[in-house]
Amino acid sequence: MEDELLEDLLKNLGDDYEPLLAEICIKMAMKTFRRKRNYPRTFTEEKILIDMDNNYACIYDLALYRFAKDGGEFQTSHSENGITRQWESETEIFIHHGVFPFVG
């Protein structure tokens, strides 16, 4: 899955990419997804990987979100040359994709 994410992310970003940064963003996105999903202990690794594959778009968006924020970590506001940026939270990405934690 990581190779597919990297390939898709780099295609999307075109010439504006750093492959190493993209790999880090993918790794963090996958860890964030697993943590947020809160898989039950009864889930096997195979079941987890199937679920993650079914939610590929969400994990992709999480990686893209991290990549887009490079250099602006922890900013609450930024304005430069008439451009103002605000960031959605990662939670919004999960909600947009209908991905919620498992509840025990």
C-alpha positions in Angstrom: 0.0 0.0 0.0 2.8 2.4 0.8 4.3 2.1 -2.7 1.0 2.8 -4.3 0.4 5.8 -2.0 3.9 7.1 -2.8 3.4 6.7 -6.6 0.0 8.4 -6.5 1.1 11.2 -4.2 4.1 12.0 -6.4 2.0 11.9 -9.6 -0.4 14.4 -8.0 2.4 16.8 -6.7 4.3 16.9 -10.0 7.6 18.6 -9.9 6.9 20.1 -6.4 7.8 17.1 -4.4 10.5 15.7 -2.2 10.3 11.9 -2.3 11.7 11.5 1.2 9.2 14.0 2.6 6.4 12.2 0.8 7.5 8.9 2.3 7.5 10.4 5.8 4.1 11.9 5.2 2.7 8.5 4.1 4.2 6.7 7.1 2.7 9.3 9.5 -0.7 9.2 7.7 -0.8 5.4 8.1 0.1 5.6 11.8 -2.5 8.4 12.3 -5.1 6.3 10.6 -4.4 3.2 12.7 -4.4 5.2 15.9 -7.6 7.0 15.0 -9.4 3.9 13.9 -8.7 2.2 17.2 -8.9 -1.4 16.0 -10.2 -3.9 18.5 -7.6 -6.4 19.8 -9.6 -9.1 18.0 -8.6 -7.7 14.6 -5.8 -9.6 12.9 -3.2 -7.7 11.0 -4.7 -9.1 7.8 -8.1 -7.6 8.7 -6.5 -4.3 9.6 -4.7 -4.1 6.2 -7.9 -4.9 4.4 -9.7 -2.1 6.2 -6.9 0.3 5.5 -7.0 -0.7 1.8 -10.7 -0.1 1.8 -10.0 3.4 3.2 -7.2 4.2 0.8 -8.6 7.7 -0.2 -8.7 8.8 3.5 -5.1 7.7 4.1 -4.0 9.4 0.8 -5.7 12.6 1.9 -4.0 12.4 5.3 -0.6 12.1 3.6 -1.4 15.0 1.2 -2.6 17.1 4.2 0.7 16.5 6.0 2.7 17.2 2.8 0.8 20.5 2.2 1.6 21.7 5.7 5.3 21.3 5.4 7.1 24.3 6.8 3.9 25.5 8.5 3.8 23.2 11.5 1.6 24.3 14.4 0.6 27.6 12.8 -2.7 28.9 14.0 -2.6 31.7 11.4 -0.4 32.8 8.5 -0.7 35.8 6.1 1.8 36.8 3.5 1.5 39.0 0.5 -2.2 39.1 0.8 -2.6 35.3 1.1 -4.1 33.9 4.2 -4.0 30.2 5.0 -6.1 28.2 7.4 -5.9 24.4 7.9 -8.7 22.0 8.3 -8.1 19.5 11.1 -7.2 15.9 10.4 -10.5 15.0 12.1 -12.3 16.7 9.2 -10.6 14.4 6.7 -11.8 11.4 8.7 -15.4 12.7 8.8 -15.3 13.6 5.1 -14.5 10.0 4.3 -16.9 8.5 6.9 -14.1 6.9 8.9 -14.8 6.6 12.6 -13.0 4.8 15.5 -14.2 1.4 16.5 -15.9 1.5 19.8 -15.5 -1.3 22.4 
